[in-house]
Structure formats: C-alpha cells, structure tokens
Amino acid sequence: MAILRPSDAELDGLEPEQPLMVDSDADSNAHAILEIERWCREHGLARVQEGWLRKLSLENGTDVYRGVCYKPGGEWDRSRSAAFAEAERTARAMPATRSSVDILRNH
C-alpha cells in the first residue's frame, strides 16, 4: 500500500483550509482510510471525515481510493480554539469530586 498522490510539490504553499486530494492504492476502503489518515498526520494535515472514499481507476490502470484532506487553520483553528475554551470553562465550573479510588478505599 502506498500514497500515490499528492507529490511533495503539491504540499508546498498549501494554504490553510485548501482541500487536497490524496490517493491510496490500498486493497480496501478501510485500509485506504487508515493509510491516508496516517499520511495526513505525518504531514500536519487533517483528513475530511469520509466514511467511504471514492474509488477510481487512473489512466495507468491502477485502482485507487481518493480521500480529501486540508491544512488546519483559519476558521478551523478559530472554531477549535472556541470549543477548547468552552470545554475548559465547563470543567472549571464543575464542583470538585472525590476520586473513585479514595471512595473505594474508605468503604
């Protein structure tokens, strides 16, 4: 299994939130998703959460699964930051509770 597309040249200058197609020659949809997900993480990209990738045949006869990824940034960074801030506010507003370990030790 290998990532056949994109080339390193396509990664240079990729703007935040600009979509980029990624092709895998994996033998199944599930393997292609895992391979593309791993490749995206290694390159600082995020994969669009598709459950079924498009399968197509290239001109050279190779069958590939095509996924979409993007460079996080822009709106994605702002919404992620807002979600983390909200989660932190919620956690801080919750009353402190005893550890379940402490509760079990005392009974």
HUVENJO-V400009 format. One record per residue. RES is the residue in one small letter. PHI is phi as a letter, one per 40 degrees, with the letter a starting at -180 (none if undefined). PSI is psi in degrees with one decimal (NA if undefined). NEAR is the number of other C-alpha atoms within 12 Angstrom. Layout:
{{RES PHI PSI NEAR} {RES PHI PSI NEAR}}
//
This chain:
{{m none 141.7 21} {a a 154.8 23} {i c 121.7 27} {l c -18.1 24} {r a 139.1 25} {p c 173.4 26} {s c 164.5 15} {d c -32.4 14} {a c -33.4 9} {e c -23.8 17} {l c -29.7 23} {d c 127.4 13} {g g 12.3 12} {l c 122.4 23} {e c 151.3 17} {p d 137.3 21} {e g 4.1 21} {q c 125.9 23} {p c 149.1 22} {l b 127.8 30} {m c 139.4 30} {v b 126.3 39} {d b 135.8 36} {s b 139.2 38} {d c 25.4 32} {a d 161.4 26} {d c -5.8 18} {s a 163.9 20} {n d -46.1 26} {a c -44.6 22} {h c -37.6 25} {a c -42.7 35} {i d -46.9 36} {l c -42.2 28} {e c -43.7 28} {i c -40.5 41} {e d -46.4 30} {r c -45.0 21} {w c -42.5 27} {c c -46.8 31} {r c -40.0 17} {e c -24.7 13} {h b 12.0 23} {g g 27.7 18} {l b 165.9 29} {a b 137.2 30} {r c 138.2 33} {v c 136.1 25} {q c 69.9 15} {e c 136.4 20} {g c -29.7 18} {w b 120.9 18} {l c 154.1 29} {r c 131.0 23} {k b 131.7 23} {l a 162.1 18} {s b 127.0 15} {l c 167.0 16} {e d -29.7 8} {n c 4.8 8} {g g -3.1 9} {t c 130.8 18} {d c 135.1 23} {v b 158.1 32} {y b 132.2 36} {r b 124.1 37} {g b 171.2 40} {v b 137.3 32} {c b 176.1 35} {y a 161.0 31} {k c 119.4 29} {p d 146.5 26} {g i -176.1 20} {g f -129.5 15} {e d -37.4 14} {w c -45.9 18} {d c -42.0 16} {r c -43.5 13} {s c -36.4 14} {r c -43.1 15} {s c -40.7 15} {a c -41.2 14} {a c -41.8 14} {f c -40.8 14} {a c -41.9 14} {e c -42.1 14} {a c -39.2 14} {e c -42.4 13} {r c -42.3 12} {t c -45.8 12} {a c -40.9 13} {r c -30.1 11} {a c -15.4 10} {m c 140.6 10} {p c 148.7 8} {a c 140.9 8} {t b 161.7 10} {r c 149.9 11} {s c 142.1 10} {s c -28.0 10} {v c -44.3 10} {d c -39.2 10} {i c -44.7 10} {l c -36.0 9} {r c -32.7 9} {n c -2.3 9} {h b NA 7}}
//
